[in-house]
Amino acid sequence: MVGSLLALPSELLIACLVHVPAHTLRTCLRVSNRILSTTILTSPELLFVLELADAGLTEDPLHPAVDGAVITRRAALHARERHWRTFAFLRKFEVSSTLDAQDVQLWDSDGDWFAVALKGEGDVFVALYVVRTRPADGAGLDSDSEVPLPTRTWRRVEIPDALVGFMLVSELDLVVLVTISPDPQDAMRQQIQIQSMRLSVDGPHPAQPQPIEVTSIPSSYGPPTVHIEMSGSTLCVAVSCFWHTQTESVNRVHLFEWPSGRRLDDSFEQFLTAFALVNPTLFLQTHELPESAATGFCGRRFVYMAEREEGQEGRRVTMLDFNPGTIRWARRLLADQADGSSTVQLENATVRLLDADDAAGTRLQHSALTEPIVSELAYVEITSTERFDWEGVHMNGASVIGEQVDDSEDEWRLLEILHLG
Ligand SMILES: *[C@@H]1O[C@H](CO)[C@@H](O)[C@H](O)[C@H]1NC(C)=O
């Protein structure tokens, strides 16, 4: 079977291998078959599959380069990775808002979207706003250009019921809402539902126009704390009411397939609200981070505000990059260092390579965390040269997003967006 596959003309072999997952391609390289290795290592299409996987990315269907030839798409990927690794943003711009600073309680960011939910009476969210963080089309990417940007407008997403949680999934043009409303079957209870809306325009998502029933909890418990994650078609919703565990435990994780709405398994009990879906079948439970740690994850990068330095305005931004491609890049960069140091100072960032923690320990410490984080993976720490006057930092696929409070107006923060491509 394998023999006959390799007898195919190389164009056909490539056409087959393009559909093979990156880790299988890596395995193919390891079996030391000359035809297979040569085919993979000389095919731009297959190298692109490997490079995307190394960067922890799937191709963004809205990226300007996506319709181009493989050579253009690879070049765009290489440029993007270079920008992220060296903190060389293409342009900086602001998105202003007139939202009341006191009410902004919950946010999410994905693709090139950013969203905030505003708290109303009774501990539920009553409004949800989304905004795009991509520079406007046609505005030059040259950061010196003075092309005025059109005002980016926040769009208010229609919420069918009171909101307790939400999540953006930009590649599906989806906003997942978790809502709470009186249970029509039982006056003493309230129902928790998932509602799928479009992200870019108003209205229900065409793939899942019906609400998905999550659970029903006693009305006396009040609104629950909710955490949502999605990976592939697995949608995971954790519901917790921490103050009412005595009579009826409602602290459970519910798993669904999206968009069918099919329940994947029996729900299981949990007491923590912090978790991540590493892939559609692997659930990772973490200890809850303090709420004050304004941080963000995107792919295999993690961003946070570094600690304030004595006598300095603003703080630097630190990115931890776990991508294997970045680790190899940093090793090459460091190999050129005469003194064998593990740190390189670039124009816009300091790059430091941290190998997996050994007994000696190179542990990440931050005042927001009570204990140092031990990493069993090597990673690259990229710290911006510039300091930013930001309250918190987020990121999505294309940008690092800083939150600024407008003290004078007592209005909500403006977002400062560093577009990295
Ligand atoms: C540093 O950042 C500036 C502004 O974002 C950019 O123009 C410049 O090219 C960057 N430098 C390097 C070496 O990447």
The ligand as an ORCA input file, in Angstrom:
! r2SCAN-3c Opt
* xyz 0 1
  C      10.802     48.106     15.773
  O       9.455     48.618     15.754
  C       9.237     49.640     14.811
  C       7.822     50.154     15.033
  O       6.920     49.154     15.246
  C       9.449     49.105     13.417
  O       9.232     50.110     12.461
  C      10.887     48.574     13.310
  O      11.082     47.984     12.056
  C      11.136     47.543     14.396
  N      12.505     47.120     14.372
  C      12.890     45.879     14.040
  C      14.362     45.619     14.072
  O      12.113     45.005     13.743
*
